[in-house]
Amino acid sequence: MRLHIRRLTAAFLCLLVPLAAFSEDKFFESNGVRIRYVDHGRGPAIVLIHGQGDSLDNWVDSGLLSNLAADYRVIALDVRGHGKSGKP
């Protein structure tokens, strides 16, 4: 029951919080290439890595990132050459 309430609360908050505010971009350097990521939630960590031709925005836009962040720490990143990561 508590898990159900947490998920409903997270879904409701996602409607109130602008998408841009939820997905605050962060960056780190990997062998001279700037890599974009977002980090949300608390708990055991889950890492989301998109497929070829996509970006982490797909995880945000689909609502999957916000749903998982209700129960987990979710780290999603744009791989090299995709989204807002560097394109060497």
C-alpha positions in Angstrom: 0.0 0.0 0.0 2.8 2.4 0.9 4.6 1.7 -2.4 1.4 2.4 -4.3 0.9 5.8 -2.5 4.5 6.7 -3.2 4.1 6.0 -6.9 0.9 8.0 -7.1 2.6 10.9 -5.3 5.5 10.8 -7.6 3.2 10.7 -10.7 1.3 13.7 -9.3 4.4 15.7 -8.6 5.7 15.0 -12.1 2.6 16.8 -13.4 3.4 19.8 -11.2 7.1 20.0 -11.8 8.2 21.3 -15.2 10.1 18.7 -17.2 13.1 21.0 -17.6 13.4 21.4 -13.8 13.2 17.6 -13.3 16.0 16.8 -15.7 18.7 19.2 -14.6 21.7 18.5 -16.7 25.0 17.6 -15.1 28.3 16.8 -16.9 31.5 14.9 -16.3 34.6 14.5 -18.5 35.5 11.1 -20.0 38.8 11.0 -21.8 38.3 14.6 -22.9 34.7 14.2 -23.9 31.9 16.0 -22.0 29.2 13.5 -20.9 25.7 14.6 -19.9 23.7 12.9 -17.1 20.9 13.4 -14.7 20.7 11.9 -11.2 17.3 11.7 -9.3 15.7 9.9 -6.5 17.0 7.9 -3.5 17.6 4.3 -2.7 19.4 1.5 -4.7 20.9 2.9 -7.9 19.6 2.2 -11.4 21.5 3.3 -14.4 19.6 4.0 -17.7 21.5 3.9 -20.9 19.6 4.6 -24.1 19.9 2.8 -27.4 21.5 3.9 -30.7 20.2 7.2 -32.0 18.4 8.1 -28.8 19.2 10.3 -25.8 18.3 10.4 -22.1 15.4 12.7 -22.9 13.5 9.6 -24.0 13.6 8.3 -20.4 12.4 11.7 -19.1 9.7 12.2 -21.8 8.3 8.7 -21.3 7.9 9.2 -17.6 10.0 6.1 -16.8 12.7 8.1 -15.1 10.2 9.9 -12.7 8.4 6.6 -12.0 11.6 4.8 -11.0 12.9 7.9 -9.0 10.0 7.4 -6.6 11.8 4.3 -5.2 15.3 4.3 -6.6 18.2 6.6 -7.3 18.1 6.8 -11.1 21.2 7.9 -13.1 20.6 8.4 -16.9 23.2 9.5 -19.3 23.7 10.5 -22.9 26.4 8.2 -24.4 29.2 9.8 -26.5 27.9 11.5 -29.6 24.3 11.5 -28.5 22.0 14.0 -27.0 23.9 16.8 -25.2 27.1 14.7 -24.7 30.2 15.6 -26.6 30.6 14.5 -30.2 34.2 13.6 -30.7 
